[in-house]
C-alpha cells in the first residue's frame, strides 16, 4: 500500500504541477514576437525585404552605402507604433534602456569605423527607434518547463535608418520585431531583460555587418594596388 500510495501521491503531485503551469500560463499570457505595426519612424516600408545577413529582419540598402566610412549616431529614441506593447513602462526605465543601447552602438562602431559628431561629406547619420516592448514576466521563469516553453518571454521591435548627413538621402532602412531567448541566466528575472537582450542582438548584427564592409574595402584596396 505504501508503494501504491506513493505512486498515487507522485501522480497527484505531477498533475498539480501541470495544472499550476497551465494556470500560470493563462495568467501571464502567451509568448511570441512583440506585436507592432510600422510606427512611421521610417518614411517608406515598401522596399524592405527579409535579409539573411540581418537574421531575417526586413532590410533595404542603397548601393552607395558601402562608401560611407564615418558615422554620426543620433541618440536612440522610443517611438511606439499605434498598437505597440510597453507603453506603460516607466519613462525612467525607458531612458535607461535607450541610453544603454546608444552607448553600446557607439562602442561597436568606434571599434571598426570613425565616429564623428558633425555632419559632412561621406558621413552617414544613424537613427534608430524602439517601437514596441514586450516586458518579461519574471514569475514565468521560475519553473524550468515554463521558461523553456517561452511563456512570459519578453522582446522588442525596432526601426532604424542611415541617411547621408548632408543631403538626407536614404542609405539603409531596417525593421525587426522578435522575442528574447529562452536561454539566459538573468534576463528572465528583469522586466526589460529580454528587450535588452534583443537590442544587444541587433547591435551585434550591425557590428558583424561593419566587419564585412571593412573586409570588402581591404580586399578591394589590395586588388587595386
Backbone bond lengths (Angstrom), bond angles and torsions (degrees), N, CA, C in turn:
res aa  C-N    CA-C-N  psi(-1)  N-CA   C-N-CA  omega(-1)  CA-C   N-CA-C  phi
1 X - - - 1.457 - - 1.514 111.38 -
2 X 1.307 117.11 -36.01 1.460 118.74 -179.79 1.526 110.80 -63.59
3 X 1.383 113.79 -40.73 1.455 116.18 179.48 1.523 110.28 -65.47
4 X 1.330 114.98 -43.46 1.462 119.32 179.78 1.512 109.76 -62.55
5 X 1.337 115.43 -48.55 1.463 119.01 179.54 1.527 111.14 -61.04
6 X 1.346 113.84 -36.85 1.462 117.99 178.77 1.512 110.69 -61.98
7 X 1.343 115.45 -43.35 1.456 118.51 179.48 1.512 110.58 -66.49
8 X 1.335 115.82 -38.11 1.460 118.99 179.14 1.527 110.54 -64.03
9 X 1.310 115.76 -43.41 1.469 119.61 179.49 1.518 110.14 -62.22
10 X 1.349 115.91 -42.60 1.449 120.06 -179.84 1.519 110.74 -63.00
11 X 1.365 115.84 -42.18 1.461 120.29 179.46 1.511 111.23 -62.99
12 X 1.348 115.59 -46.84 1.461 119.90 179.45 1.516 110.62 -61.12
13 X 1.342 115.32 -42.44 1.460 119.21 178.76 1.518 111.33 -61.14
14 X 1.347 115.52 -40.49 1.466 119.22 179.24 1.513 111.73 -64.02
15 X 1.345 115.59 -42.77 1.470 119.30 179.29 1.523 110.73 -65.51
16 X 1.325 116.45 -37.87 1.467 119.24 178.89 1.519 111.03 -64.15
17 X 1.336 116.14 -40.50 1.468 119.89 177.78 1.513 111.17 -63.10
18 X 1.350 115.15 -44.76 1.457 119.27 -179.94 1.525 111.20 -62.67
19 X 1.317 116.48 -43.74 1.466 120.07 179.17 1.525 111.08 -62.74
20 X 1.337 114.95 -39.86 1.463 118.76 179.29 1.518 110.87 -62.16
21 X 1.341 116.00 -41.70 1.459 119.99 178.82 1.520 111.27 -63.89
22 X 1.339 117.08 -41.08 1.458 120.66 -179.67 1.515 111.19 -65.75
23 X 1.330 115.88 -41.71 1.467 119.77 178.79 1.515 110.60 -64.92
24 X 1.331 116.47 -43.94 1.459 119.98 -179.87 1.522 110.80 -62.75
25 X 1.352 115.58 -39.17 1.463 119.23 178.91 1.516 111.24 -61.14
26 X 1.330 116.48 -40.02 1.459 119.28 179.71 1.517 111.54 -68.74
27 X 1.328 116.59 -27.77 1.465 119.97 -178.96 1.519 111.97 -78.59
28 X 1.335 117.37 -40.73 1.468 119.44 -175.40 1.512 112.45 -88.42
29 X 1.328 118.42 -10.89 1.450 119.94 177.35 1.514 111.72 91.31
30 X 1.305 114.23 170.69 1.454 121.09 -176.97 1.519 110.81 -80.91
31 X 1.307 114.70 155.58 1.457 119.71 175.41 1.512 108.54 -85.74
32 X 1.322 116.34 176.75 1.449 119.72 175.33 1.510 112.05 136.50
33 X 1.321 113.55 -177.68 1.447 120.42 -178.37 1.515 110.91 -68.50
34 X 1.329 117.85 136.75 1.464 120.07 177.03 1.524 110.70 -57.49
35 X 1.331 117.12 133.91 1.450 120.48 -179.96 1.522 109.67 -79.49
36 X 1.327 116.42 122.57 1.459 119.59 -179.49 1.514 109.96 -155.45
37 X 1.317 115.95 125.22 1.447 120.44 172.27 1.518 108.17 -82.10
38 X 1.308 116.32 172.63 1.456 119.80 173.72 1.523 108.47 -60.68
39 X 1.311 115.54 131.23 1.470 120.16 -171.86 1.520 113.54 -86.40
40 X 1.325 117.45 -16.65 1.451 120.45 -173.72 1.514 113.16 95.24
41 X 1.334 117.00 -2.14 1.460 120.11 177.01 1.526 110.16 -62.96
42 X 1.333 116.15 -38.48 1.453 121.14 173.63 1.524 109.05 -89.83
43 X 1.321 116.09 145.52 1.464 119.94 -178.79 1.520 112.48 -77.86
44 X 1.330 117.13 -30.60 1.462 120.99 -174.65 1.527 109.38 -143.61
45 X 1.329 115.96 125.71 1.466 121.13 -179.06 1.532 111.78 -107.42
46 X 1.309 117.04 -4.13 1.458 120.89 -170.57 1.534 113.04 -68.48
47 X 1.320 117.99 -26.21 1.466 121.12 -177.08 1.526 112.71 -86.20
48 X 1.313 117.70 -13.78 1.468 120.66 -173.58 1.525 111.40 -71.14
49 X 1.334 114.97 132.85 1.461 121.82 178.17 1.529 109.26 -133.93
50 X 1.349 118.40 151.49 1.468 119.84 176.82 1.522 110.90 -57.97
51 X 1.324 116.38 132.37 1.460 121.51 -177.07 1.520 110.29 -121.37
52 X 1.322 116.43 127.00 1.464 121.11 -178.49 1.521 111.49 -62.96
53 X 1.344 116.93 -39.64 1.461 119.55 -177.63 1.527 112.48 -69.29
54 X 1.321 116.09 -13.88 1.463 120.31 175.71 1.522 110.67 -110.03
55 X 1.341 115.59 26.66 1.467 121.61 175.28 1.527 111.89 58.26
56 X 1.328 115.95 36.38 1.449 120.54 176.15 1.513 115.55 88.58
57 X 1.322 118.21 -1.44 1.460 121.08 177.04 1.526 109.45 -64.91
58 X 1.329 116.60 151.93 1.457 121.03 177.88 1.528 108.86 -77.89
59 X 1.340 115.81 128.17 1.462 119.24 -165.55 1.524 110.75 -147.11
60 X 1.329 114.84 146.34 1.474 121.29 171.55 1.520 107.89 -141.91
61 X 1.331 115.86 143.54 1.456 120.17 -178.04 1.523 110.35 -140.85
62 X 1.319 116.30 135.37 1.455 122.11 173.73 1.528 109.25 -76.07
63 X 1.341 117.75 144.53 1.472 120.06 177.75 1.531 113.01 -60.76
64 X 1.326 117.55 -21.32 1.465 120.56 -178.07 1.525 113.46 -85.53
65 X 1.326 117.67 -7.11 1.466 119.96 -174.79 1.520 112.53 -60.74
66 X 1.329 116.30 -33.70 1.474 120.00 -176.75 1.526 112.32 -65.74
67 X 1.323 116.97 -12.40 1.469 120.38 -179.11 1.527 112.92 -86.19
68 X 1.319 116.94 -4.22 1.466 120.67 -178.04 1.524 109.24 -95.95
69 X 1.342 114.85 122.80 1.467 120.24 -176.42 1.520 112.57 -116.90
70 X 1.319 116.78 -3.28 1.466 121.61 179.59 1.522 108.63 -123.28
71 X 1.331 115.55 144.07 1.462 120.07 -173.03 1.529 111.44 -133.55
72 X 1.299 113.41 136.27 1.456 121.15 170.54 1.530 106.75 -111.76
73 X 1.320 117.35 122.23 1.469 121.78 -173.25 1.527 109.93 -105.47
74 X 1.315 116.02 120.30 1.464 120.77 172.36 1.527 109.10 -78.74
75 X 1.326 118.78 148.88 1.464 119.82 174.57 1.532 110.85 -56.87
76 X 1.315 116.78 134.53 1.468 120.98 176.54 1.527 108.90 -66.94
77 X 1.322 115.75 136.63 1.458 120.89 -175.85 1.522 111.02 -118.27
78 X 1.324 116.02 172.43 1.462 123.29 170.19 1.522 107.34 -103.96
79 X 1.327 115.40 123.24 1.470 121.09 -179.34 1.522 106.78 -137.49
80 X 1.331 115.79 80.12 1.458 120.23 -170.84 1.529 112.19 -66.31
81 X 1.325 114.56 137.19 1.453 121.50 173.03 1.534 109.09 -68.48
82 X 1.342 118.03 161.97 1.469 120.58 -176.76 1.526 114.26 -55.53
83 X 1.344 117.24 -36.59 1.464 120.42 -178.80 1.523 112.04 -106.50
84 X 1.331 116.88 24.74 1.462 121.01 -172.46 1.517 112.66 -68.46
85 X 1.337 114.41 148.97 1.458 121.35 169.58 1.526 108.38 -91.35
86 X 1.332 116.30 158.49 1.452 120.41 175.89 1.507 114.78 93.92
87 X 1.338 117.49 3.18 1.466 119.48 -176.55 1.526 112.60 -70.19
88 X 1.330 117.87 -14.80 1.469 120.63 -179.63 1.534 112.60 -93.15
89 X 1.318 117.27 4.52 1.467 120.92 -179.45 1.523 109.60 -70.45
90 X 1.330 115.80 143.05 1.453 121.41 179.10 1.530 110.57 -56.32
91 X 1.341 118.45 130.36 1.466 121.50 -179.06 1.523 113.49 -56.52
92 X 1.333 116.86 -33.12 1.457 119.77 177.83 1.515 111.96 -63.29
93 X 1.337 117.03 -39.67 1.458 121.02 177.55 1.523 111.13 -66.80
94 X 1.329 115.70 -39.10 1.459 119.72 178.77 1.530 110.79 -63.81
95 X 1.323 116.01 -40.51 1.467 119.27 178.96 1.522 110.99 -63.97
96 X 1.331 116.58 -41.49 1.464 119.67 177.02 1.530 110.39 -60.43
97 X 1.335 115.85 -39.49 1.461 120.94 -179.37 1.528 110.75 -65.34
98 X 1.332 117.38 -46.97 1.462 120.15 -177.83 1.527 111.74 -71.74
99 X 1.333 117.48 -37.62 1.472 119.97 177.48 1.522 110.50 -62.36
100 X 1.328 115.76 -43.37 1.468 120.64 179.52 1.526 110.11 -62.68
101 X 1.341 116.75 -43.88 1.457 120.77 -178.49 1.528 111.18 -65.25
102 X 1.328 117.00 -41.97 1.460 120.88 179.24 1.527 110.99 -61.49
103 X 1.323 116.09 -44.40 1.457 120.68 -179.49 1.529 111.49 -62.86
104 X 1.327 116.55 -43.94 1.464 120.26 -179.29 1.529 110.86 -66.16
105 X 1.339 116.80 -38.47 1.455 120.21 178.75 1.530 110.75 -63.10
106 X 1.319 116.45 -43.90 1.459 120.39 179.73 1.523 111.42 -64.86
107 X 1.318 116.97 -37.30 1.459 120.51 178.24 1.522 110.99 -64.90
108 X 1.336 116.93 -40.92 1.459 121.40 179.54 1.524 110.41 -63.78
109 X 1.329 116.64 -43.12 1.462 120.03 -179.44 1.524 110.59 -67.53
110 X 1.336 116.63 -44.33 1.465 121.09 -175.39 1.527 112.40 -61.04
111 X 1.320 118.62 -25.24 1.460 121.87 178.61 1.526 111.94 -75.69
112 X 1.352 116.80 -14.69 1.461 120.15 -172.19 1.532 113.90 -124.72
113 X 1.320 115.94 -35.75 1.451 121.37 -176.88 1.531 109.58 -132.66
114 X 1.342 115.65 -175.62 1.454 120.15 -178.18 1.525 110.19 -98.21
115 X 1.324 115.89 129.28 1.460 121.94 175.01 1.521 109.13 -93.39
116 X 1.326 116.60 136.80 1.464 121.41 176.55 1.524 108.05 -130.14
117 X 1.339 116.05 161.68 1.463 119.73 179.69 1.523 112.98 -113.32
118 X 1.354 116.20 7.27 1.451 120.70 179.28 1.528 109.80 -131.91
119 X 1.337 118.22 145.80 1.469 120.14 174.77 1.514 110.98 -68.70
120 X 1.322 115.89 160.08 1.449 120.33 179.41 1.509 110.83 176.32
121 X 1.327 117.61 171.56 1.472 120.61 178.06 1.525 111.19 -58.79
122 X 1.330 116.38 133.93 1.461 121.07 178.99 1.509 114.93 77.12
123 X 1.345 116.26 9.68 1.468 120.46 179.05 1.532 109.12 -103.21
124 X 1.314 116.75 125.97 1.463 122.36 176.02 1.528 109.19 -94.53
125 X 1.301 115.32 129.99 1.468 120.48 178.54 1.525 108.81 -97.27
126 X 1.338 116.81 118.78 1.462 122.22 -179.23 1.523 110.32 -95.78
127 X 1.323 115.94 131.80 1.455 122.37 178.04 1.525 108.40 -133.99
128 X 1.321 116.83 135.35 1.459 120.43 -178.20 1.526 110.25 -143.90
129 X 1.327 115.07 152.14 1.467 120.72 -179.56 1.524 110.24 -142.14
130 X 1.317 115.76 139.12 1.464 121.84 169.99 1.518 106.85 -85.35
131 X 1.326 117.31 121.27 1.460 120.71 -171.89 1.527 113.99 -107.90
132 X 1.318 117.40 -8.15 1.467 121.28 175.95 1.518 108.87 -165.90
133 X 1.319 116.42 145.94 1.462 121.61 177.95 1.526 108.71 -135.70
134 X 1.326 115.99 126.84 1.464 121.14 171.28 1.520 106.19 -103.33
135 X 1.313 116.85 113.76 1.463 120.24 -176.17 1.526 111.21 -71.66
136 X 1.301 115.40 151.32 1.458 122.41 177.41 1.522 109.66 -79.37
137 X 1.336 116.93 136.85 1.459 122.03 175.47 1.523 108.33 -99.34
138 X 1.324 116.12 101.06 1.467 121.06 -171.86 1.523 112.31 -59.68
139 X 1.337 118.53 -37.40 1.459 120.88 -176.27 1.524 111.23 -62.58
140 X 1.338 116.77 -26.32 1.463 120.28 -179.35 1.517 112.50 -77.52
141 X 1.334 117.67 -7.25 1.456 120.54 -179.08 1.521 112.50 -104.20
142 X 1.359 116.52 10.47 1.456 120.59 179.15 1.522 110.63 -72.96
143 X 1.324 116.70 -49.51 1.454 121.62 -177.42 1.531 109.68 -89.53
144 X 1.339 118.63 132.43 1.466 121.10 -178.21 1.527 113.37 -55.01
145 X 1.347 116.85 -39.21 1.460 119.53 -179.34 1.516 111.41 -64.66
146 X 1.327 116.72 -38.43 1.457 120.82 177.82 1.521 110.35 -66.13
147 X 1.321 116.39 -43.48 1.457 120.46 -178.09 1.519 110.64 -62.62
148 X 1.327 117.81 -45.11 1.448 120.82 -177.40 1.520 112.12 -73.33
149 X 1.328 117.84 -21.36 1.466 120.27 177.84 1.516 111.39 -74.26
150 X 1.316 116.68 -19.96 1.460 120.59 -179.70 1.505 113.78 91.28
151 X 1.332 118.37 -0.38 1.451 121.31 177.91 1.526 109.66 -64.91
152 X 1.313 117.25 130.13 1.455 121.24 -179.80 1.514 114.46 83.32
153 X 1.341 116.05 6.29 1.454 120.82 -179.49 1.529 109.84 -70.34
154 X 1.326 116.39 134.35 1.450 121.08 177.63 1.521 111.27 -92.95
155 X 1.316 116.11 -177.09 1.459 120.27 -179.98 1.519 110.81 177.49
156 X 1.313 116.42 -167.92 1.456 120.14 -177.97 1.521 110.29 -161.25
157 X 1.327 115.38 162.48 1.457 122.96 173.32 1.522 108.16 -126.32
158 X 1.317 116.12 149.86 1.464 118.42 -178.61 1.522 110.47 -149.14
159 X 1.324 114.72 159.65 1.459 122.75 172.47 1.525 107.31 -134.10
160 X 1.328 116.26 143.56 1.462 119.83 -178.85 1.519 109.67 -148.59
161 X 1.322 114.90 156.73 1.462 120.10 178.05 1.516 109.48 -152.62
162 X 1.325 115.29 158.10 1.458 122.94 171.43 1.520 107.12 -125.87
163 X 1.320 116.69 134.90 1.462 121.92 178.92 1.522 108.95 -129.51
164 X 1.323 115.50 158.14 1.457 119.61 172.49 1.518 107.17 -64.70
165 X 1.323 116.82 126.88 1.466 120.46 -172.46 1.530 113.03 -68.56
166 X 1.333 117.02 -15.07 1.462 120.57 179.82 1.524 111.62 -100.40
167 X 1.339 116.26 -50.18 1.470 120.31 -174.51 1.521 113.37 -91.60
168 X 1.339 117.41 -20.54 1.459 120.59 -176.38 1.517 113.38 81.02
169 X 1.326 118.33 5.54 1.462 122.00 178.91 1.524 110.41 -60.85
170 X 1.334 116.51 132.71 1.464 120.82 -179.79 1.515 110.53 -71.23
171 X 1.314 116.00 128.88 1.458 122.27 -179.61 1.525 112.27 -109.02
172 X 1.325 116.14 -38.38 1.464 122.11 -177.28 1.523 108.96 -147.24
173 X 1.325 115.93 143.61 1.462 121.15 171.94 1.521 108.01 -141.43
174 X 1.327 116.84 139.48 1.465 120.57 -178.17 1.525 109.60 -147.46
175 X 1.328 114.53 143.81 1.470 121.50 177.04 1.528 107.88 -138.53
176 X 1.324 116.64 137.72 1.458 119.58 178.88 1.518 109.92 -154.65
177 X 1.325 115.73 153.45 1.466 122.70 176.91 1.513 107.47 -150.34
178 X 1.353 116.74 123.56 1.458 118.54 -177.25 1.532 111.61 -158.54
179 X 1.332 116.65 158.94 1.467 120.53 176.30 1.509 111.08 -83.77
180 X 1.327 115.68 166.36 1.451 120.71 174.12 1.513 110.92 -75.91
181 X 1.324 115.70 -177.78 1.455 121.23 -178.66 1.523 110.59 -89.78
182 X 1.323 115.69 145.59 1.472 120.41 175.51 1.520 110.99 -70.16
183 X 1.331 115.76 -21.34 1.458 120.47 -177.55 1.525 108.77 -97.13
184 X 1.302 116.36 120.80 1.460 121.20 -179.82 1.515 109.39 175.88
185 X 1.319 116.30 142.60 1.456 119.97 -175.10 1.528 112.64 -81.36
186 X 1.331 117.48 -37.41 1.464 120.08 -172.52 1.523 113.97 -122.75
187 X 1.337 117.95 -19.91 1.464 119.95 -174.00 1.526 112.58 -58.75
188 X 1.332 115.95 -37.85 1.458 120.20 -176.60 1.511 114.82 -71.21
189 X 1.337 117.43 -5.44 1.462 120.66 -178.33 1.530 112.11 -104.31
190 X 1.327 117.33 -3.05 1.463 120.77 -178.60 1.524 110.48 -119.35
191 X 1.314 116.38 142.39 1.461 121.60 -174.87 1.526 112.27 -56.33
192 X 1.328 116.97 -39.67 1.467 120.99 -179.34 1.529 112.13 -108.07
193 X 1.332 116.06 17.48 1.456 120.04 -176.86 1.514 113.74 -60.52
194 X 1.337 117.01 -46.42 1.452 119.95 -179.00 1.527 111.30 -73.73
195 X 1.328 117.50 -32.11 1.463 119.59 175.51 1.526 110.11 -62.10
196 X 1.321 116.91 -44.04 1.468 121.06 176.35 1.528 110.60 -60.46
197 X 1.311 115.76 -41.60 1.463 120.75 -178.93 1.526 110.94 -61.08
198 X 1.340 116.38 -43.65 1.461 121.09 179.57 1.532 110.67 -65.37
199 X 1.322 116.77 -44.21 1.466 120.89 179.30 1.522 110.61 -61.57
200 X 1.319 117.20 -42.94 1.471 120.79 177.31 1.527 110.46 -60.12
201 X 1.313 116.62 -36.23 1.466 121.20 178.49 1.523 110.36 -64.43
202 X 1.328 117.09 -44.31 1.464 120.06 178.04 1.526 111.40 -60.76
203 X 1.315 116.51 -45.05 1.467 120.77 -178.46 1.520 110.55 -64.22
204 X 1.324 117.06 -39.08 1.465 120.76 177.39 1.530 110.87 -63.52
205 X 1.334 117.25 -39.63 1.462 121.10 177.56 1.517 110.74 -62.92
206 X 1.326 116.72 -39.57 1.459 120.03 178.04 1.527 110.24 -65.11
207 X 1.327 116.53 -39.28 1.457 119.92 176.23 1.518 111.82 -61.49
208 X 1.337 116.99 -42.11 1.464 120.84 177.32 1.522 111.03 -62.00
209 X 1.336 115.47 -39.06 1.453 120.34 -179.99 1.535 110.62 -65.22
210 X 1.329 117.10 -42.33 1.464 120.18 176.96 1.525 111.06 -62.65
211 X 1.321 116.66 -37.33 1.466 120.42 176.73 1.530 110.46 -58.11
212 X 1.327 115.96 -42.10 1.461 120.32 179.69 1.523 111.03 -64.78
213 X 1.337 116.74 -41.54 1.459 120.19 178.94 1.531 111.17 -63.52
214 X 1.326 116.36 -43.47 1.459 120.31 179.35 1.526 110.47 -62.80
215 X 1.326 116.34 -42.06 1.461 120.57 179.49 1.525 110.84 -64.20
216 X 1.325 117.85 -42.82 1.460 121.53 178.30 1.527 110.89 -62.27
217 X 1.329 116.13 -40.87 1.464 120.56 179.55 1.525 110.88 -64.19
218 X 1.322 116.97 -41.59 1.462 120.93 -179.89 1.537 111.11 -66.68
219 X 1.332 117.07 -38.92 1.468 120.20 178.04 1.528 110.71 -65.39
220 X 1.349 114.68 -41.68 1.467 118.97 179.93 1.529 110.86 -64.26
221 X 1.327 115.97 -38.07 1.461 120.91 179.81 1.528 110.72 -66.11
222 X 1.332 117.01 -41.62 1.460 120.77 180.00 1.530 110.89 -67.18
223 X 1.318 116.06 -42.02 1.460 119.82 -178.52 1.524 112.10 -68.41
224 X 1.343 115.86 -25.39 1.460 119.45 -179.37 1.497 113.01 -88.02
225 X 1.326 117.21 -12.31 1.468 120.94 -178.00 1.525 112.06 -87.44
